[in-house]
Amino acid sequence: MFCIHCGKENPSGSKYCSKCGKLVAISDIDVKKHLENSSANIEKSTAPAETKEEYKNFTVSKDTKLTGVAGWLALFIVGIFLSSLLNIIGTFVDFTTWGLIDLAIGIYGVYVGYLLSKVKPNAVKNAKIYLIINAVLGLLLIILVYSTVDPTDDLFSVAWRTFIYGVIWFWYFSASKRVKNTYQQ
């Protein structure tokens, strides 16, 4: 019996490969359990390979892609909708000098959330622009607050969180396989 993962010949009836340690299917039940617990897609035969020729014809596709609005991407979208709506509501409740900026960012955030959730073209580009705006405003707030208020003030920590939020999520949108696969950049 040959391992479907690495090709090593194993004694008949082996449950695990002696080379890679992965499951060597010995029955249809084991194959089904393996498929349920694995992200691999089995193509062609689902029986264990008994000969080198069978092993060559047995393909494990490791090309499973992270796609769709799920995981961290879904968390970001929910977060952007909620924070944007709170920005919009907060603008009308307690209007300050920053009120118009908060309102504009809130509206743009809802728009970005919509683009991302509907997997629209330029969604990632708009999300990155939104995050750059957040990071820059956070940095601007840090500079302004630091020069006028005590650095232990609550506004100072909000400014830092805004900056860090923008930087981390920008990095996520630049590096995420799910984002690349979902939006086909």
C-alpha positions in Angstrom: 0.0 0.0 0.0 1.4 3.4 -1.0 0.7 6.7 0.9 -1.5 9.0 -1.1 0.4 12.0 0.4 4.1 11.2 -0.1 4.2 8.0 -2.1 6.1 5.9 0.5 5.3 2.1 0.4 3.8 1.0 3.7 3.0 -2.5 4.9 -0.5 -3.7 4.0 -3.1 -2.7 6.6 -1.1 0.3 7.8 -3.2 3.1 9.2 -0.5 5.8 9.1 2.4 6.4 6.8 5.8 5.5 8.2 7.4 8.4 6.4 5.0 11.4 6.7 2.7 10.1 9.5 -0.4 11.0 7.6 -3.5 8.7 7.4 -3.2 5.9 4.8 -6.8 5.0 3.9 -7.5 1.3 4.5 -11.2 1.3 4.0 -14.0 3.3 2.5 -15.0 4.4 6.1 -11.4 5.7 6.7 -11.5 7.5 3.3 -14.7 9.2 4.3 -13.4 10.2 7.8 -10.2 11.5 6.1 -12.2 13.6 3.7 -14.3 15.1 6.5 -11.3 16.0 8.5 -9.1 17.2 5.7 -9.2 20.2 3.4 -7.8 18.1 0.5 -10.1 17.3 -2.4 -9.7 13.7 -3.6 -9.9 13.3 -7.3 -10.1 10.1 -9.4 -9.9 7.0 -7.1 -10.9 7.1 -3.5 -9.4 3.6 -2.6 -5.9 3.3 -1.2 -3.2 2.8 -3.7 -2.0 -0.8 -3.7 0.6 -0.5 -6.5 2.9 2.2 -7.8 0.7 2.6 -10.9 -2.4 3.2 -8.8 -0.5 5.7 -6.7 0.5 7.7 -9.9 -3.2 7.8 -11.0 -4.3 8.9 -7.5 -4.3 12.7 -7.2 -4.7 14.8 -4.0 -5.6 18.3 -5.0 -4.0 20.7 -2.5 -5.3 23.6 -4.5 -8.2 24.3 -2.1 -8.6 28.0 -1.9 -9.8 30.3 0.8 -12.6 32.2 -0.9 -15.7 34.1 0.0 -16.7 36.5 2.6 -15.8 34.5 5.8 -13.3 34.5 8.6 -11.3 37.7 9.2 -12.8 39.3 6.1 -16.3 38.8 7.5 -15.2 40.2 10.9 -13.8 43.3 9.1 -17.1 43.8 7.2 -19.3 43.5 10.2 -16.9 45.8 12.1 -16.8 48.4 9.4 -20.7 48.5 9.2 -21.1 48.8 13.0 -18.3 51.4 13.5 -19.5 53.4 10.5 -23.1 53.4 11.7 -21.9 54.5 15.2 -19.9 57.3 13.6 -22.9 58.5 11.7 -25.2 58.3 14.7 -22.6 59.9 17.0 -22.3 62.8 14.6 -25.9 63.8 15.0 -25.9 63.2 18.8 -22.9 65.2 19.7 -21.8 67.4 16.8 -18.2 68.6 17.2 -15.5 70.1 14.9 -14.7 66.6 13.8 -18.4 65.9 13.1 -18.3 66.4 9.4 -15.2 64.2 9.1 -16.8 61.5 11.2 -19.9 61.7 9.1 -18.0 61.4 5.8 -15.9 58.5 7.1 -19.0 56.8 8.4 -20.8 57.1 5.0 -17.6 56.0 3.2 -17.3 53.1 5.6 -20.8 51.9 4.9 -20.1 52.1 1.2 -16.8 50.1 1.6 -18.6 47.5 3.7 -21.3 47.2 0.9 -18.6 46.8 -1.8 -16.8 44.1 0.2 -19.9 42.2 1.2 -21.2 42.1 -2.4 -17.7 41.2 -3.8 -17.7 44.3 -6.1 -14.9 45.5 -8.3 -12.5 47.9 -6.6 -13.7 46.8 -3.2 -10.2 46.1 -1.9 -8.9 49.4 -3.3 -11.7 51.3 -1.5 -11.0 49.4 1.7 -7.3 50.2 1.6 -8.2 53.9 0.9 -10.6 53.8 3.9 -7.8 52.3 6.1 -5.2 54.8 4.9 -7.6 57.6 5.8 -8.1 56.0 9.3 -4.4 55.6 9.9 -3.6 59.2 8.8 -6.4 60.7 10.9 -5.3 58.6 13.8 -1.7 59.9 13.4 -3.0 63.4 13.0 -5.1 63.0 16.2 -2.0 61.7 18.0 0.0 64.7 17.0 -2.8 67.2 17.9 -3.8 65.5 21.1 -0.3 65.0 22.3 0.5 68.7 21.8 -2.7 69.9 23.6 -3.7 67.3 26.2 -2.1 64.9 28.7 -0.9 61.7 26.8 -2.8 59.6 29.3 -6.1 61.2 28.2 -8.8 58.9 26.7 -8.7 60.7 23.4 -5.0 59.9 23.0 -5.6 56.2 23.4 -8.5 56.4 20.8 -6.1 58.1 18.4 -3.6 55.3 18.8 -6.2 52.6 18.4 -7.4 54.3 15.2 -3.9 54.4 13.8 -3.1 50.8 14.7 -6.5 49.6 13.4 -5.7 51.2 10.0 -2.2 49.8 9.8 -3.2 46.2 10.8 -6.2 45.9 8.5 -4.3 47.5 5.6 -1.7 44.8 6.0 -4.4 42.1 6.1 -5.9 43.4 2.8 -2.4 43.3 1.3 -1.4 39.9 2.5 -4.6 37.8 2.8 -5.0 34.8 0.5 -8.8 34.9 1.1 -8.9 38.6 -0.1 -6.8 37.8 -3.2 -8.9 34.7 -4.1 -12.2 36.3 -3.4 -11.6 39.6 -5.2 -9.3 38.2 -7.9 -6.9 41.1 -7.9 
